[in-house]
Amino acid sequence: MTTKKRKSRRRISRRDVIVPTPTPKSFYGHGIPGVDSEQLKGKLIVVEGSDGSGRSTQIAMLVEWLEASGHATVQVGLKRSTLVSEELEEAKNGNILNRKTLSLFYATDFADQLENAILPALRAGLMVLADRYIYTLMARDLVRGQDESWLKNMYGIALAPDAVFYLQVSPEELLQRNLAKNNTLDFWESGMDLGLTSDMFDSFLEYQTRMAAQFQRLRETYGFTIVNGARSADDVNAELQAKIESVLAGS
């Protein structure tokens, strides 16, 4: 474990530091009124993937690499809004939310972070790393039968990231990883609210299969990059670092 970490850190050196090249920013839809996209000088990098895909581990490794390379970072993610995160967590723990209410809760959480964390950080020229973005929210809602046009309009406020990486891991591997880490499965990440089956293991596999299919559909619209998340954390991170270096260079 120690050897692998040292090997990863040897990638970091002063001659590798790239000064970010400003690139034009745009919103997916109507955006937020009064925001001048030309003032957003930073970079927005999104890492997507299901629980157990190694997403949070990769974010932590990227933060270490970027900050060691001289780039100030800000991290955002689902359920981190100071406005509704506590209420959302409490409601989810009770497993009582209907599908529309759950959608609106998460949309509010996202909008608050966009306006009060993501955009200010980008104006300041910082690197923003998002541990999931609107794509997870849309995929979850599509699996639960929400109208796609309604979702696209709701998330028209979202800024298009500079790069989006989806860590792809099979449902079977996700199952094993979640059980190894938590000794149990999450009610929502298993799709138990959908009534697919009474068996949580089977429900998890079916739900994650449906989520993967929705991500493939969303990729056709939003063009994010698929990364093989079944490899070692160091191998995945090496690929992400190389791709992010290209983003920093404006290519």
N, C-alpha and C positions, 0 to 999 in steps of 0.2 A: 504494500500500500504506500509506504514511504517512498519507495523507488519510483513509483508511477507519478507521485506528486512532484518530485524533483524533476522528472523528465518533462512534465507539463510546464513547470516554471522556467525551464531553460529556454522556452520559446520567447520569454519576455526579456527584451533588452532595449536600450535607448535607441539604437539604430532602427528598431522595428516600429517606433512610434510614428504614427501617421496623423498629421493634422487634418481633421475632418473637412472635406470639401462640401460647401453648402450646396444643396440640391433643392429644386422647387418642391413645395409641399402642396397637397390638395386634400380636400375632404371627399368622402364617398358620396355625399349628397349635399344637403343644404348647409351643413356645417354649423358653427356657432356664430351668431351675429356679432359683428364688430371685431372679429379676429382677422388680422392681416397675416396671411400665411407666409409672406416674404420675411416676416420678423422671426420666424421659427428656424433658428440656425442650428439647433441640435439635431440629434438622430434618434429616431424611435425604432427600437428593435424588439420584436415580439417572438417569444418562444411558446408554441402551442403544444398540446399533447394531453392525453388522459392522465389521471392519477396513476402513478406507477411507471410512467414513461421516462422518468429521470429529469423531468422539466425543471423542478426547483433546484436540483443538484447542478444542472447546467447553468442556470441563472447565477447561482452563487460562484461558480467557477469563472464565468464571464465577467462578473463584477470584479473579482480579484485580479484577473488579467487586465481588464481595462484600466482599473485604478492604478495598478502597478506600472501601466504604460502612460500614465499622466492624464487619463480621461476621467473627469468627475462624472459620477453616475447617480441616477435616481431610479428606484424600483417601485413598480406599481403591480397590481394584480387584482383578482376577483375578491370581493368582500373586504376591501381595505379602505373604503370611503368612511370618513368621519361622520358623514350624514346618516347613513343607514346600515352600516356593516353589522353593528351589534343587534339591531332589530331583525335583520335578515338572517343572521345566524340563529337567533332564538326561534324565529318562525320555522326555519328549516329543521331544527332539532325536534320540533313538535310534529313534523311530517304532516302539517295541516294545510299547506298552501295549495290553492288551485293553480292551474297551469298559467293562466293569464296574470294572476297576481305575482307569481314567481318571476315571470318575464319582466314585469314592470319594476319589481324590486331590483333585479340585476341591472336593468337599464338605468335606473336612478343611481345605483352604485357606480356604474361606468361613467355616466355623465358628470357626476360630482368629481371623480378623479381626473377626468379629461380636462375640465375647466380649472380645477384648483391644484393639480399636481403635474399632469403631463404637459399642458400648454405653457405654463410658467417656466418649467424646466427647459423646454425647447427654446423658448425666447432667450433664456440665459445661456444657450449653447451647450447644454449638458447632454449626456447620453442617457436616454430613458430606456430601461429594460422592463418589458411587460411580461409578467408571468401569466400568460393567457390574455386574450383580447376579445373583441366582439365575435370572433369566429366560433369559439367554444359556446358562447351564449346563443348564437344563431343555430348551431348544430343541435344543441340540447332542445331548443324550442321547435325546430323542424321535426326532430324525432317524436316530439310530443304533439305534433299536428298543428302547430301555429302557422298562420298564413305567411308565406315567404315575402310577398310584397309589403305586408304590414311590418315585418321585421326589417326589411331593407330601408323602409322609410324611417322607422324608429332609430335605426343606427346610421342614418344619413348624417348625423352629427359627428361621426367618427372621422378622425384624421387617418389618412392612408399611411401606414408605417413605411419606413425606409427598407425594412426587410422583415419577413415573417418566416419562421422555421417551424415546421410541424414534425415533432418526434414521433415517428411511426413505430408502434410496437403491437404485435398481435394480441387479440383478446386473451388467448391462452397464457401468454407470457405476462400480460397485465394482471391476470388473476393470481398467478404464482407470486408476483412481486408484491401485490397488495396484501396477500395472506402472510408472506414472510415478514413484511414490515409491521402490519397492524394486527395480525391474527384474526381479522374480521373483514367484512366488506361494508362499504358505505351504502346506506339506503338509496340515496339519489344516484350515485355513480353506478349502482346496480340496476337502475330503472325500475325499482320495485313499485313506484307510484303508477307505473303503466299497466300493472297487472298482467305482465307477459307470461309469468309462471309463478307458482308459489315457492319454487326452489330458488333461493338467492344466488346460488352458483350458476345455475342455468340462465337466470335472468341477467346476471352480470355479463355473461358471454354474449347473449343475444343483444343486450343494450349496447355494449361496446362495439359489436359488429355493425349495428345500425349507425352509431356515432361515426365510425370509420367511413362508412358509405357517404354520410353527409359531408364529412370533411373533404372527401374526394370531389363531391359536387361543388362545394364552396371554392375549392382550389381552381376550378375552371373559371370562376368569376373573379376571384381575388388574387390568383396567381402566386400563392406562397410556395415555398420550397419544402419538399419532403426530405427528411433526414432519417436514416435508419437508426432508430433508437435502441435496437436490440444489441448493439455493440457495447464495449466497455465505455465507461464515462469519459476516460481520457481520449479514446478514439473519436467519440462523438464531439467532444469539446475541441479537438484539433480541427475537425471539419468546420465547426461553427466559427472558430477564430479566423480561419482562412477566408471564409465567406464574409465575415464582418469586416475584415481588413479591406476587402474589395468595396464594401459599402462605404467605409470611411474615405476611401480614395475617390468616391463618386462614380465608380464604374459598375 
